[in-house]
Amino acid sequence: MSLSLERTIDRHLVEFVETLRKKGISISLGSTLEFGRALAETGINRRESVYWSGRATLAIQPEDIEIYDQVFDQHWNRGIPQLEEVPDLNPLTLLFDEPSELPETEEEPTGITEEAINVRYSRTEILAGKDFAKCTEEELEELYKVMKQLRLHGQNKRSRRLKTSRNGRYLDLRRTMKAALRIGGDPIQLFFQNPGERPRRLVLLLDVSGSMETYARSLIRFVHAAIAGRNQVEAFTLGTRLTRLTRELSSRDPDVALSRAAQTVPDWSGGTRLGEGLRLFNDEWGIRGMARGATVVILSDGWDRGETEILEEQMERLSRVSHQIVWVNPLKATPGYEPLAKGMSAALPYIDHFLAGHNLVSLQTLTKVISE
Amino acid sequence: MNISDSSTVEDVVSCLREQDYLADEGLATAIFLALRLKKPLLLEGEAGVGKTEVAKALSSSINCEMIRLQCYEGIDASQAVYEWDYAKQLLHLRASEAAGISGSADISSLENEIYDERFLIRRPLMRALEQSQATPVLLIDEVDRADDEFEAFLLEILSDYSVTVPEIGTIKADNPPVVIITSNRTRDVHDALKRRCLYHWVEHPGIEQEVEILRVRVPHVPLALARHVAAVAAELRDMDLYKPPGVAETIDWVEALITVGADEIGPEVLDSTLGALLKYREDQQRVRTRGFGDVLAAIRQG
């Protein structure tokens, strides 16, 4: 193969990858190179070889596959690219594999506690008790500033990993041995360990239907604070369909996170079929493991336009695998409120904590419930 | 033919077929690339679509040991890579003491004795790196059950196929293992790890393919019965069940049908053997209340 021909094919590959990136698949330079190597192995004479080589190297999660298929059809349907020499490429911006993307093992920042917030924001003290729905835009802005600093300390659960502990139950043989060696071989000083603790997973399901609109815009900031603060948190929105927001909301800058989330959620203020949304969550994520032993927080007013039986069945499934279910309903604070909405009353038997979520104070209560 | 000598994707397909594993072109391409590019292959998909079987078929085709690391919450280096056998070490210390070795001059030699290879317990990852004869197949099963820290650790090992034991030194693989990683996707595996790997999403097989799989895995199954079973399975997978039957379940079901002596699938047989296919009470109820008509209609069409 002549050099110029090789270059033409390379260029076609890079353009293909570039289009995939524009459509939202994140592809590193390393993966692009890997794609090139893969094609060198499988050859480019058959459409299927090119297709599957790309699938194995470029589309690294099932969500990518649909986009990949579309772009692939556009790019390769005309068969092998026309083989003519082309001028050199414009420089491209590529994504690099960065080791810094590895999960951080250091302790999470402890953040600012509720007390600190109260001290620092005197005006907020008054605002904190005000219903989100009754706040003006300016007041909301101010509340959002405080919510930025909310940090959730979730519950811990016992881990199977052992940690050194002064009065632990298990002998730490590794350390005992090291100490024994230092003094010539007698294990005089004994070290012990106990099971350590790790954060219990927290799953947040936010209802973004029309009836929740006023609250959803505030609550999503709470959801963001929860995710940015720690590992082991997952977030979804429930609307006409289920959308996973963990990735979008993981940016530490709330504004960036929220605009990404807004682009992703297709159904802000649409109708809800709560039961159907929960069913999707249970099927795709929850029962498989995400909700197992987790604290699940559902932020919703309980209005369900779908069939109540579905909601009830799904709540039962969820309660069978989760550690506890917390339902946050902004309407609960309304004087004389009774959970009469069909969906809400069907869900009640499976709920461990039923809270209001209409103002900052109630959200602070929620953070307490989650951490106890 | 040994699968590691494959020069085309078709070779991979036929080698796996010799091991009674039927792979479609997508999976075969991914395996072919994993072998040629010497990269780990990450397989995701529903439970029961045969992810773990891939590693077994690979190892029997290469004719080498399959080393399996089952991940679980809290797994760490001492269970995955190596651990010292402390009890034996302590015994050895007492023994040398009894033999009269003491004094500070001997401590360093004592240390050398203690951290000797014979006191080393090799866990799966180290065993996979130490094989010098044949390239082993390393199966890292259900990596999504382990935690982030372990994943980062795994990434380190998989990037240069070496591991360091402070007391002994660095062990580097002469023959990097063929690595198959599976995940049920209870959480997302970290992108950094994914980028190290080739990726394949394993789907349920189509009807034709499933018929073939059944005939290969249960050789004494009549063709007509295999067809019917595959048709019913495909129908059930379209029914919005909590846990649609995987290939493992259909194989179980065929064996169940043969065991009870059923040549055809009628409502009674379906009802009494449903437990081999559907493992949730709700799913069984759903199929029963809808009646078996729809399900059995699939047989007539198929």
Interface residues (C-beta under 8 A of the other chain):
Chain A: S26 S28 G30 S31 E34 R37 A38 E41 T42 E48 S49 W52 S53 R55 A56 T57 A59 I60 Q61 P62 I65 D97 E98 P99 E101 L102 P103 T105 S159 R160 R161 L173 R174 T176 M177 A180 L181 R182 G184 G185 D186 P187 R198 N231 E234 T246 N282 D283 W285 I287 R288 G289 M290 R292 E313 R317
Chain B: V9 E25 G26 T29 A30 F32 L33 R36 L37 K39 L41 L42 E44 A47 Y72 E73 G74 I75 D76 W84 Y86 A87 Q89 L90 L93 R94 S96 E97 S102 G103 S104 D106 I107 L110 E111 I114 D144 R145 D147 D148 E149 E151 A152 L155 N184 R185 T186 R187 D188 H190 D191 A192 K194 R195 C197 L198 Y199 H200 W201 Y242 E282
